[in-house]
Amino acid sequence: MAFAFSAARMSGFRIALLTGMVMGVTDVTIGWAVSWAIGPGRIDIDLTPSVWMYTLLFAAILGVVYGVIGGGIGLLVGRRRAA
């Protein structure tokens, strides 16, 4: 939400939504791979393509939801103005 907040203040609400989605997808791909390599990210079920796609879609949607929250707050606060 912090990145979406900053993105909304700098570039607008659409960029905030995109930022939230990218952060969610990044977390579920790179973040999960790092967690898997370390150990706590391992799951007990088979990681089939359908499970992977469901997880990716869920993370992208959740990222957009957090982007809406952070971006909305960023818009309420207003854009940064030059002195």
C-alpha positions in Angstrom: 0.0 0.0 0.0 2.9 2.3 0.6 4.2 2.0 -2.9 0.7 2.6 -4.3 0.3 5.6 -2.0 3.5 7.1 -3.4 2.6 6.2 -7.0 -0.8 7.9 -6.7 0.8 11.0 -5.3 3.4 11.1 -8.1 1.7 9.7 -11.1 -2.0 9.2 -10.5 -4.5 6.5 -9.5 -4.0 4.2 -12.6 -0.3 3.9 -11.9 -1.1 3.1 -8.2 -3.3 0.2 -9.4 -0.6 -1.0 -11.7 2.0 -0.7 -8.9 -0.2 -2.8 -6.6 -0.7 -5.5 -9.2 3.1 -5.6 -10.0 4.0 -5.8 -6.4 1.5 -8.7 -5.9 2.8 -10.6 -8.9 6.4 -10.0 -7.9 5.8 -11.3 -4.4 4.2 -14.5 -5.7 7.0 -15.2 -8.2 10.3 -13.9 -7.0 9.3 -13.8 -3.3 7.9 -17.3 -3.3 11.1 -18.6 -5.1 13.3 -17.1 -2.5 11.1 -18.3 0.3 11.1 -21.8 -1.3 14.9 -21.8 -1.5 15.2 -20.8 2.1 12.7 -23.3 3.3 9.6 -21.8 4.8 7.9 -21.3 1.4 7.6 -25.0 0.7 4.0 -26.3 0.4 2.7 -29.8 0.9 0.6 -30.0 -2.2 1.8 -30.6 -5.8 2.5 -27.3 -7.6 0.6 -27.9 -10.8 0.1 -25.2 -13.4 -3.5 -24.7 -12.3 -2.4 -24.1 -8.7 0.3 -21.8 -9.9 -2.1 -19.8 -12.1 -4.7 -19.6 -9.3 -2.1 -18.3 -6.9 -0.8 -15.8 -9.4 -4.3 -14.5 -10.2 -5.1 -14.2 -6.5 -2.0 -12.3 -5.7 -2.6 -9.9 -8.7 -6.2 -9.2 -7.5 -5.1 -8.8 -3.9 -2.3 -6.4 -5.2 -4.9 -4.3 -7.0 -7.1 -4.2 -3.9 -4.2 -2.9 -1.9 -3.4 -0.5 -4.8 -6.9 0.9 -4.5 -6.5 1.4 -0.8 -3.1 2.9 -0.9 -3.8 4.9 -4.1 -7.1 6.2 -2.7 -5.4 7.5 0.4 -2.6 9.0 -1.8 -5.2 10.9 -3.8 -7.0 12.1 -0.7 -3.7 13.5 0.6 -3.0 15.1 -2.7 -0.1 15.4 -5.0 3.2 16.9 -4.0 3.6 20.5 -5.1 6.7 22.4 -5.8 7.5 25.2 -3.4 
